[in-house]
Amino acid sequence: MIPKKIILHHSLTKDNDTVSWGVIRKYHINNCKWNDIGYHFGIENLRGQTEILMGRMPNKQGAHCKGYNSDSIGICFVGNYDVFYPLKESWNQGIKLVQSLMDIFNIDIKDVYGHREFNTYKSCPGRLFDLDKFRNDLKY
């Protein structure tokens, strides 16, 4: 798989200083019957430090956005951004990760999306996650 776009998500769970990433992976494997977590990367605040977490390998097809998994990288911000604004640290780590992936895979800013832009039933990456500001922050 050669990714042509990046799709941002949120977990809709409270980022409560525990490793929710492992719980999401177990849910995807046990309940959805997928072979791994659906996302390629996660961003989670762990005990006051925001970490970029590995999901599926970037060269493997994800399971995060129906109809667009074959050519996209899925990034999940752990948190509920329908209720809370993203932490500054999570936002900054997201910018760092997305900029890096854009450089590696030659992906343009116009190809960075929120899941809600493909599925109107989803709010990803959350109603309080300003996609236009995020894309603007990606500009060097």
N, C-alpha and C positions, 0 to 999 in steps of 0.2 A: 504494500500500500504506500502510495506517495500522497501525503496530505496536501490538500489545496486550500483548506479553511480550518479555522479554530472556532469551536463552539463552547461558550461559557455556560455553566450551570451553577446552581446552589443546591445544597442537600435538603433544604427545608427543615433541618434539625437545628437545635440550639448548639452552638459551638461552646461546649461547657468544660473545656480544659481536659477532656479525656480523648483518647484516640478513637474517634468516631469512624475513621477511615476503615479500620478493620471490621467494624460492624456493617458498614456499607458493603464491603467486599463479601462478607458472609451472606448478607441478604441477597446480593446479586447471584451468588453461586447457589445457595440453598433454596431460595424462594423463586428466583427467576430462571434457575437452571442454566445459567450461563457458565462458561468455563473460567471466568475471572470477573473482576469488577468491570463495569461498563466503561469507565473513564480511563483516560491515559495518565492524568495527573490530578492530584488533589492539593488544595491549599487549606491548611488547618492551623489554628492557634493551639499550641500545646504548652501549658504551664507558662504562659507569658511570652512564648517565642513562636513565631509563625514559621511553619515548615512547608516546603514543597514535597509532596509525597508521590511516589511512583505507583501507577496503576498498571494498565496494560502497556506493553512495549509500544513505542510510537509507530513502529512499522507493522503493527497488527491492527486489524479492524476493530473498532470500538463497538459498544452497544449503548449509545447515549442519545442518539437523535435519529429516529426512524426515517429511513430514506436518504440519510446523509452520512451514515457510518463508514461507507467505503472510501471516502476521501477527506475525512476530517479528524482532527484531534479534539477530544473532549476533556475539558478542565472543569472540575467541580470545586467550588469554594464551599467549605464546610461551614454552614450557618444558614439562618433563615433571613434572607434579605427582603422578604415581604414585611417583616416586623422590625428588624434592626438594620441600621446602616452598616456596611462593611467596615471592619477595623482598618485603620490606616495601614498597619503592618501587612494585613492580608491583601489589601489593594496594591501596595507596593510590590509584594512578592508576586502577585498576579501580573503586574506590569513587567517585572523582570523576566518571568517565565514566558509570557507571550512574546515579548521582544526577542528573546533567545530563539524560540520556536520559529518566529517569522524569519529570522536570519538563517537558521539552519535549513528550513524548507522553502525559502524564498516565497513567503506568504505576505500578501499586501494587507494594509490596514483595512481596506474595504472587504476583506475576507475574514474578518473577526466578527463573530455574531454572538448574540444571546440565543439560547434555545427557543425563547418565545418568538423569535423572528421566523421560525420554521413551524411552530406549533402554537396556535393561539390559545390552547387550553393550558399552556405552561406559562409561568411567570419568570422562569430562569433568565438570568441569574438573580431574579428578585425585583420587585417593584421599586425598592429603594437603592438598587444598583444602577447607577447612571451609565448606560452603555455609551452614550455620546461622549461623556467626560472620559470614560475609560479609553475609548479609541483616540480621543484627543491627547490623552496622557502618553499614548504610545508613540506619538510623533516626537522625534528626537529633538 
